[in-house]
Amino acid sequence: MRVLIVTTVHTPLDARIHHRQIRALVAAGVEVTYAAPWSATETDPGEAVAGVRTLDLPRATGRRRVTAVRAARRLLGRVARAHQGGFDLVVLHDPELVAAVVGRLDRLPPVVLDVHEDLVGSLPDRPWVPSALRPLAARLARRLESWAERHLHLLLAEDAYRHRFTRPHPVVPNLPWLPDAAPPDAGTEERVVYVGRVSRFRGAEELIALAGRLHAGGGPHVEVVGAADADVVDALRAADGRGELTWHGYLPNERALDRVRGAVAGLSLLHDVPNYRGSMPTKVVEYLSLGVPAITTPLPAARDLVTAAGAGIVVPFADADAAAAAVLELAADRERCAALGAAGRRHVAEHHSWDAVAPGFVEQLRQWAEQQRPA
């Protein structure tokens, strides 16, 4: 099977696309061509999984998306003119790339849209979408989803996204690979870590406040790994400059998770907004997979996971004091910290690993590659 994977929004080394899906496809003997914004993100194509052919596209950021979509449309136009371009399947990872296939589906191989998030629910967490235009953006998002369901194959990253569609679609959850080797015990390093995009609704203000409290009280150091939205960058840099936290910026998944290993806790201080309310924060599963307890806000999926695993502490929304108290509680009892981490690692190995999901994902793509477009 030969698969073309396309993104203009995500970094080329995105955990779901590159670290999980492409790695699983290559391991299964699939020929993968990966079109992504390598140059725009200053990412070396040599970092791609061995054997993957790479193509460069512009990056879509904020309101600057038209150029990237046009470039993707030109690429897919070449695929169509080449009588499907030698590919058996095309996988799109950005909703706006639907515009790149409109009008040419009859000349393309089957096309899959991987639905990473609740498109409508994510609008409040998009500062580049003016609030006055969000109702219109929501209507357009619903129309896009409806068209995609009628004409493309869909993969959903969460069970909670099912309600947005009229027919059942396979769910491929965003879960971590299990570590090749046993990680160190939680609490062997004097740090707590947040991994992921940094935004207001993802708890940026709470992270900064937490870091200040821990720094003043001699607690573990806060490390933040991930790109930040423009409206929180200055505050994050200022806290880094004061030595209250270390902001690494974006790191590829494997390097990001290296900062988690041995930490006192992994942080997930997401707010109670629609896009997160029905989702499992991948970072929480990743922390637990590495034997590190999670400190999370009470979003239902995260709360239920941490409670079922016995692997962390749930704190109220928007409460930096409660988060600081939870960190200090774990830091004061390293034996309990390590025990919570070990319990989380066992739970993820039994119930929430990409190792168990990957074969079904590959088989689903094989089945679609042998079919035509949805009826």
matplotlib code that plots the C-alpha trace (Angstrom):
import matplotlib.pyplot as plt

x = [0.0, 1.2, -0.1, 0.2, -0.1, -0.7, -0.6, 0.0, -1.0, 0.9, 4.6, 6.1, 7.1, 3.6, 3.1, -0.2, 0.8, 4.5, 5.4, 2.3, 0.5, 3.5, 5.7, 2.9, 2.4, 6.1, 6.5, 3.6, 5.5, 3.5, 5.2, 4.6, 5.0, 4.7, 3.9, 4.3, 5.8, 9.4, 11.1, 8.6, 9.1, 12.9, 12.6, 15.1, 13.4, 16.1, 14.3, 11.4, 10.9, 13.4, 12.1, 9.5, 9.6, 9.1, 7.6, 7.7, 4.6, 4.0, 2.6, -0.9, -0.9, -3.5, -5.3, -2.5, -3.8, -4.7, -1.2, -0.8, -4.1, -3.4, 0.0, -1.7, -4.3, -1.6, 0.1, -3.1, -3.8, -0.6, -1.6, -5.0, -3.4, -1.0, -4.0, -3.9, -0.2, 0.8, -0.9, -3.6, -4.8, -4.6, -4.8, -5.5, -4.8, -6.3, -9.9, -9.2, -7.4, -10.9, -10.8, -7.8, -9.8, -13.1, -13.9, -11.3, -12.3, -13.2, -9.5, -7.9, -7.5, -9.8, -9.3, -9.4, -9.8, -8.4, -10.5, -8.1, -10.5, -14.0, -13.8, -16.7, -15.8, -12.2, -13.1, -13.0, -9.4, -8.5, -7.5, -7.0, -10.7, -12.5, -15.3, -17.8, -17.1, -17.2, -21.0, -20.3, -17.1, -19.2, -21.7, -19.0, -17.3, -20.5, -21.0, -17.4, -17.9, -21.1, -19.5, -16.5, -18.8, -20.6, -17.5, -14.5, -13.6, -13.4, -11.2, -12.0, -9.5, -12.1, -15.4, -16.8, -16.7, -19.2, -22.1, -20.9, -21.7, -24.7, -23.0, -20.6, -16.9, -13.9, -12.2, -8.4, -7.6, -4.4, -2.5, 1.2, 3.5, 4.7, 8.3, 10.9, 12.6, 11.3, 11.4, 13.0, 10.8, 8.7, 10.3, 13.9, 14.1, 13.4, 10.9, 7.3, 6.5, 3.8, 3.9, 1.7, 0.5, 0.5, -2.7, -5.0, -7.6, -4.8, -3.9, -1.1, -1.9, -2.1, 1.2, 3.0, 1.4, 2.2, 5.8, 6.1, 4.7, 7.0, 10.0, 9.3, 8.7, 11.6, 9.5, 10.3, 11.1, 8.4, 9.4, 7.1, 7.5, 5.4, 4.7, 2.8, 0.0, 0.9, -1.2, 0.7, 4.3, 5.4, 4.2, 5.9, 9.2, 9.1, 8.6, 11.5, 13.6, 12.9, 14.0, 10.6, 10.2, 12.0, 10.2, 11.7, 9.4, 8.4, 10.3, 9.7, 7.6, 10.5, 12.6, 9.6, 8.9, 12.5, 11.8, 8.9, 10.8, 11.5, 9.5, 7.5, 4.4, 3.0, 0.7, -2.6, -4.5, -6.9, -10.0, -13.6, -14.4, -16.3, -13.3, -11.7, -14.8, -15.3, -11.7, -8.9, -5.8, -3.1, -0.5, -2.2, -1.9, 1.7, 2.7, 1.2, 2.8, 6.2, 5.4, 4.8, 1.7, -0.6, -2.0, -5.1, -8.2, -11.5, -12.3, -14.3, -12.0, -8.8, -10.5, -11.8, -8.5, -6.5, -9.0, -9.3, -5.6, -4.9, -2.2, -2.5, -4.3, -7.4, -7.4, -10.1, -10.2, -8.2, -6.7, -3.0, -2.9, -4.5, -2.1, 0.9, -0.3, -0.6, 2.9, 4.3, 2.3, 3.9, 7.4, 7.2, 6.4, 8.6, 7.6, 3.9, 4.9, 6.7, 3.8, 1.3, 3.5, 3.9, 0.2, -0.4, 2.2, 0.5, -2.9, -1.9, 0.0, -3.2, -5.8, -4.5, -1.5, -0.9, 0.8, -2.7, -4.4, -1.8, -2.7, -6.4, -5.5, -3.3, -5.9, -8.6, -6.5, -5.9, -9.6, -10.3, -7.5, -9.3, -12.7, -14.1, -15.4, -18.2, -21.6]
y = [0.0, 3.5, 6.4, 10.2, 12.0, 15.8, 18.5, 22.2, 23.1, 20.6, 20.5, 17.7, 15.7, 15.9, 13.1, 11.8, 12.0, 11.2, 9.5, 7.3, 6.9, 7.1, 5.0, 2.3, 2.4, 2.0, -0.8, -2.6, -2.3, 0.7, 3.1, 6.6, 10.0, 12.8, 16.4, 18.8, 22.3, 21.2, 24.4, 26.7, 25.0, 24.6, 20.9, 18.6, 16.0, 13.7, 13.4, 11.6, 7.9, 6.0, 5.1, 8.0, 10.2, 13.9, 16.8, 20.4, 22.6, 26.1, 26.3, 27.5, 29.6, 31.9, 33.7, 33.0, 29.8, 30.5, 30.1, 26.7, 25.4, 26.4, 24.6, 21.5, 21.8, 22.0, 18.9, 17.0, 18.3, 16.7, 13.4, 13.6, 14.3, 11.4, 9.0, 8.9, 9.5, 6.0, 6.3, 4.0, 6.4, 10.1, 11.0, 14.7, 16.0, 19.5, 20.3, 23.2, 20.7, 19.5, 22.5, 20.9, 17.9, 19.5, 18.9, 16.2, 13.3, 11.2, 11.4, 10.8, 7.7, 7.3, 10.3, 10.1, 13.1, 12.5, 14.6, 15.7, 17.9, 19.2, 21.9, 24.0, 23.5, 24.6, 28.1, 29.8, 28.6, 30.2, 33.8, 34.6, 34.0, 37.3, 36.7, 38.5, 36.0, 32.8, 32.1, 32.4, 30.3, 27.6, 27.4, 27.1, 24.4, 22.4, 22.6, 21.5, 18.5, 17.6, 17.7, 15.7, 13.0, 12.6, 12.5, 11.3, 8.5, 9.9, 8.9, 10.3, 11.0, 10.8, 9.0, 12.3, 13.5, 11.0, 13.3, 15.7, 13.2, 11.3, 8.0, 5.9, 6.3, 4.5, 6.0, 6.0, 7.4, 9.5, 7.2, 6.8, 4.0, 2.0, 2.9, 0.4, 0.4, 0.9, 4.6, 5.9, 6.2, 9.4, 12.0, 11.2, 14.6, 18.0, 19.1, 19.1, 19.2, 20.5, 19.2, 20.6, 23.8, 26.7, 28.8, 30.6, 27.9, 25.3, 26.8, 29.2, 31.7, 28.9, 27.4, 30.7, 31.4, 27.8, 28.2, 31.5, 29.9, 26.8, 29.0, 31.2, 28.2, 26.1, 23.5, 21.5, 23.6, 23.9, 23.0, 23.9, 22.1, 23.4, 26.2, 29.1, 31.3, 34.9, 36.3, 34.3, 34.4, 37.6, 36.4, 33.0, 34.6, 36.9, 34.0, 32.1, 35.2, 35.4, 31.8, 30.8, 28.2, 26.9, 27.2, 24.9, 25.8, 23.1, 19.8, 16.7, 14.1, 11.9, 14.8, 16.3, 13.1, 12.9, 15.9, 14.0, 10.9, 10.9, 14.1, 14.6, 15.2, 16.0, 18.9, 19.3, 22.4, 22.7, 24.8, 23.6, 24.5, 22.5, 21.3, 19.7, 18.7, 15.5, 14.7, 12.8, 15.1, 13.0, 14.5, 12.8, 9.4, 10.1, 11.1, 7.9, 5.8, 7.1, 6.3, 9.9, 10.9, 13.5, 16.6, 17.4, 19.6, 17.7, 17.3, 14.1, 11.8, 12.9, 12.8, 9.3, 8.0, 9.3, 8.1, 4.6, 4.2, 5.6, 7.7, 11.3, 14.3, 16.1, 19.9, 22.5, 24.6, 27.8, 27.2, 27.7, 27.4, 23.9, 22.8, 24.1, 22.2, 19.0, 19.4, 20.0, 17.0, 14.7, 16.2, 15.7, 12.0, 10.6, 7.0, 7.8, 9.8, 6.7, 4.4, 6.6, 6.7, 2.9, 2.4, 4.8, 3.0, -0.4, 1.0, 2.5, -0.7, -2.6, -0.2, 2.8, 2.1, 2.9, -0.5, -2.1, 0.4, 0.6, -2.7, -1.8, 1.7, 0.2, -2.4, 0.3, 2.2, -1.0, -1.6, 1.9, 1.8, -1.1, 0.7, 3.7, 6.9, 6.7, 6.1]
z = [0.0, -0.9, 1.2, 0.8, 4.1, 4.1, 6.7, 6.5, 10.1, 12.3, 12.8, 10.7, 13.8, 15.3, 17.8, 16.3, 12.7, 12.6, 15.9, 16.0, 12.6, 10.2, 12.4, 12.6, 8.8, 8.0, 10.5, 8.6, 5.3, 3.9, 1.5, 3.0, 1.3, 3.8, 2.7, 5.6, 6.4, 6.8, 5.8, 7.5, 10.8, 10.3, 10.6, 9.0, 6.8, 7.8, 11.2, 9.5, 10.1, 8.0, 4.6, 4.4, 1.3, 2.3, 0.4, 1.5, 1.9, 3.3, 6.8, 7.7, 10.9, 12.3, 9.6, 7.0, 5.5, 1.9, 0.5, 2.3, 1.1, -2.5, -2.4, -1.1, -3.8, -6.5, -5.0, -5.1, -8.6, -9.7, -8.0, -9.9, -13.2, -12.8, -12.6, -8.8, -8.7, -7.7, -4.4, -3.0, -0.3, 0.7, 4.4, 5.3, 8.8, 8.6, 8.0, 5.6, 3.3, 2.3, 0.0, -1.7, -2.9, -3.8, -7.5, -8.1, -6.0, -9.0, -10.1, -6.7, -4.7, -1.7, 0.7, 4.5, 6.8, 10.3, 12.7, 15.4, 17.4, 17.8, 15.1, 16.4, 20.1, 19.4, 18.2, 21.6, 21.9, 18.6, 19.4, 15.7, 15.1, 16.1, 18.6, 16.4, 13.6, 15.6, 14.9, 11.2, 11.6, 13.5, 10.7, 8.1, 10.2, 10.4, 6.6, 6.1, 8.4, 6.6, 3.2, 4.4, 5.8, 2.5, 0.4, 2.4, 4.9, 8.4, 11.3, 14.7, 17.5, 20.2, 20.9, 21.9, 18.3, 17.2, 18.0, 15.3, 12.5, 11.3, 10.6, 12.7, 11.9, 13.4, 16.4, 16.5, 19.9, 20.5, 22.8, 23.5, 22.5, 25.5, 26.5, 25.2, 28.6, 32.1, 33.0, 36.2, 39.3, 39.5, 41.8, 41.0, 39.3, 40.9, 38.3, 37.3, 33.5, 31.2, 27.6, 24.8, 23.2, 25.7, 25.6, 27.9, 27.9, 28.3, 31.7, 30.7, 33.5, 36.1, 34.9, 35.3, 38.7, 39.9, 38.8, 40.8, 43.9, 43.7, 43.0, 46.0, 48.2, 47.2, 45.4, 42.2, 39.1, 36.5, 32.9, 30.0, 26.7, 23.7, 21.4, 22.9, 21.5, 20.8, 23.7, 26.4, 24.9, 26.7, 30.1, 29.5, 28.5, 31.5, 33.9, 32.2, 32.5, 36.2, 36.6, 37.8, 35.0, 32.0, 28.7, 26.1, 23.3, 20.9, 21.0, 19.0, 20.9, 22.0, 23.3, 25.0, 26.8, 27.9, 30.1, 31.7, 32.8, 36.5, 37.2, 40.3, 38.3, 34.8, 34.6, 32.7, 33.9, 31.0, 31.4, 31.1, 27.5, 24.9, 22.9, 26.1, 27.9, 26.0, 25.2, 26.8, 27.1, 25.5, 27.8, 30.8, 29.2, 28.2, 31.7, 33.2, 30.5, 31.7, 35.3, 36.3, 38.3, 36.7, 38.3, 36.3, 36.3, 36.6, 32.8, 32.8, 30.8, 32.6, 36.0, 35.3, 34.1, 37.0, 39.5, 37.9, 37.7, 41.1, 39.5, 40.4, 41.9, 40.6, 41.3, 40.6, 37.4, 37.4, 40.9, 40.9, 44.7, 44.6, 41.9, 43.9, 47.0, 44.9, 43.7, 47.1, 48.5, 46.0, 46.4, 50.2, 49.9, 47.1, 48.0, 47.3, 44.2, 42.8, 43.7, 42.0, 38.9, 38.8, 39.1, 36.2, 34.0, 34.7, 33.9, 30.6, 29.6, 30.1, 28.7, 26.8, 24.6, 20.9, 20.7, 21.0, 18.6, 15.8, 14.0, 13.8, 12.4, 9.7, 8.7, 8.5, 6.0, 4.0, 3.8, 2.6, 0.0, -1.6, -1.7, -3.6, -2.0, 0.6, -1.1]

ax = plt.figure().add_subplot(projection="3d")
ax.plot(x, y, z, "-o")
ax.set_aspect("equal")
plt.show()
